[in-house]
């Protein structure tokens, strides 16, 4: 999985983002692959037909269907470095705190950009970061834990039944059995900076999103309606309040949801 960096870009933004400190830092630019919703720039030849790029097209459509998001014509620019060292050199120039990451997402007033390098985990990384981009193309301000929970959900390969994030299920199940963790969305909601999120926090954010999308129609609509209000009004009351009001036993329900997934792994 990738870990987001959330910094100030004129205003506070959520997601795996970074601030550009030097405009002259070199980006891949020689070759361009254009698709309907995104453009990929690289300095090495990319196959025009690749499952990775088909995944990004399918991801946008599935997010629209699952989350009831409207269509957006904002283009996402993806910059792919040939080697991790090239990526790290660029990240060091623009945002040193990102140099050990595999990918990151940058949002400005006029651009949605994703940066990564060609490697074994590129598909997962691009799904995660492109999810941030697609979400922010429609909704300007998404609370961090929801933003990351949704990105963690869609980073899972679409071929995985119900997008079960196996490593997250193992991590949370083991933590629960060791009496080290209980689900608590109110705690997640207080985490305002990505560096505050542990891997367990990312896993729990994924679990809540997975529960809301898959438990039943009522939980599904709760998430859809919440995102719709964010899109229209920019702000709305916390999602945790709605969860507590409509599902007082939500933590127990989420644990049962986790157990069902762990039973089938």
N, C-alpha and C positions, 0 to 999 in steps of 0.2 A: 504494500500500500504506500501511498505517498502522504506526506505530512504538509499541511498548508501553512503559509506564512501570511499574516494579516497585518498590513501596515497602513499608515496614513497616506492617502493619495488625494490631498485637498480636502477630503472628507473620509470618514471611517467606512471601510468596505470589509465585507466578510469573504472567506474562502481562502484558497491557496494563492495568495497574491504577494507582490513585491513592488517596491517603488524603484523606478529607473533613476539612477544617479548620474549616469553619463550617457548622453544621447549618441556618442560616436563609437560606443562599444560595438564590435563587429557581430553581425547576425548572418546566418545562412541566407543566401539570396540568389545564387546562380540558377537554380532550377525550381520551377513552380508546378505544383499539381493542384488544379482547381476542381473543386466539387461544388455542389449547389450551396451548401451552408458553410463550407470552410475552405481555406486555401492553405496548402502546406508548402513551405519554402525550405529548401535544403541545398547543400553543395554537393550532393551525391544523387545519382539517378534513383528515382523511386518507381516501383512497378505501378502502372496505371490502375491495374486491378489487383487488389490485395484485400484479404479478409479484414485486416485492421481498419482500412478505410470504409469498407462496407459496414463494419461495426459502428463507426462514428455516425454514419447516415442513419442506421437503424436506431441508435441510441437516442438521437434527437426525436425521432418519431415516437419511440416508446415512452419517453418522458412526457411528451405532449399528451399521449393517451392516458398514461397512468396518473399524471398529476393535473390533468385538464388544463394544460397551459396553452395559451393562444400561439399562433404562428408568429415567428419573428424573422425579419429579413436581415438582421445584423449578421455580418460575416465574421467568423472566428478565424484568426490567423494563427497557424501552427508553425513553429520554427523547430526543425529537427537538425541537430548536430550529428555528424558522423561518428564522433567518439566522445566518451564521457569527459575526457580531459578538455576538449574544446568547449563543451557545455560548462564545465566548472570554471574555465577561464573567463567565459562570458558572465557567469553568475557572480564571480568574484568582483568583476568590474561594476556590475549594476546593483548587486545586493549580496555582499559577502556571506550573509547568514544562510544563503541558499546553496552554497557551493557543494555541500554534501547531499543535497536532494537529488532525486532522479528527474523531477519535473516540477513546474510551477505555473500558476495562472496569474496573469496581470490584467487588471481592468483599469481603463482611464475613461474620461468622458466620451471619447470617440472610438476606442478600440477594445477589442477582446482578444487577448493573445495568450497562447500556450507555448511553453518552451520545454524541450526534452531532447533526448539523444536516442539513437538507434541501439536497442539492446534487448535482452531477453524478456524484460518486464515492461516493454514499451506499450503493449496493448492495454494492460491494466492501468498504467500511468496515464495514457491518453484518454481512456474512458473516464477516469476520475477527474482529470483537469478539464476535459471537454464538457463534462457534466456541470462543473462550476460555470463555465462560459455560457452554456445553453440556459442555465437557470438565471444567471445575471443578465442575459439578454432580454429577459421578460420581467424579472423582479429585481428592483434596484437594491433592496436592503433585506437580506435574509439572516436571521440569527445564526451565529456560528455553528452551534450544535446541530441545527437542522440542515444547514448548508453542507456540513461535513457528513452528516448521516446520510443524506441523499446521495452525495458523491461516493461514499463508501458502498452504498447499495448498488449503484450503477457501474462501479468499477469491476464488479463480478461479471464474468463472461455470460453473455445472454444464453449460452447453451447449458448453463448450470440451472437445474430446476428451481424456480422461484428465487433465483439469484441468492442462494444461501451462501454466505461468506464463511467457509469452513473454518478458517483460522480464527475468526471472531467467535464462532460458536464454541470451539475448543477453549479459547482463552476465558470466556465468560463462564462456561460450565465449570471449568477447573477452579476459577476464583470463587464461584458460589459454593462449591463443595468444600473449599478450604475456609469458608466463612470470612472471606476477604472482600466480598462485594455483594451489594444488593442494588437493584435498579432504582435510580433516583433522577428523573429528568429535571427536577428543580435544581439539583446540583449542577447538572450540565449547563443549564441556562445561565448560571452565574459565571461561566468561563467565557471571557470576552476576547482573549488573545489565543491564537493557535498554539503558541509555545506553552500554554497552560494545559493543553490536552495531552494526556498520556495515551498509549496505545489502547488501554482499556477504555478510555473515554471515547475514542473513535469507534471501538467495538460496540459500546453501549449506544452511541448515537445511531449506528447502523441498526442495532436491534430494535430501537424504538420506531425508526422509519419502516423497517421490515414488518413489525407488528401492525403498525397503522395501515400499511398497504395490503396486508394479507389476512388479518384476523377476520374481518367481516366488512360488509358494505358500510356500516355506520362508522367504523374507524377509518375506512378508506375516504369517505366523504369528509370526515373531520379534517384530515390533512389537506385534501383538495380545497375545501372551503377556506381554510386558514391561509394557504398560499394565494388563493384568489383575492382575499382581503388585503394581503400584503401588496399584491401587484397593483390593486386599484388605489389603496389609501396610503401606501408607503409604510404605515405602522398599524398595528392592531394589538389587542391584548395578548399576553403570552400564550403559546400553545399549551403549556403545562397547566394553566388554569382551566382550559377547556377539557383537557384529559382528566383532571381531578374531578371536575363537576360531572362529566358524563360517565366516567368510569372510575368510581372511588377505589375499586380493587385493581386498578391498572398495573401496579407493580407485580401483584400475584399473577395476573393475566399474562404479563410479559415473561415471567419466569416459566409459566406453563408453555408459552409459545417457544421459548428457548429449549425447553426439554423435548418438545415434539421434534424440533430440528435435530437435536443431538441424538435422539433415538434412531434417526435414519442415516446418520453419518457412518 
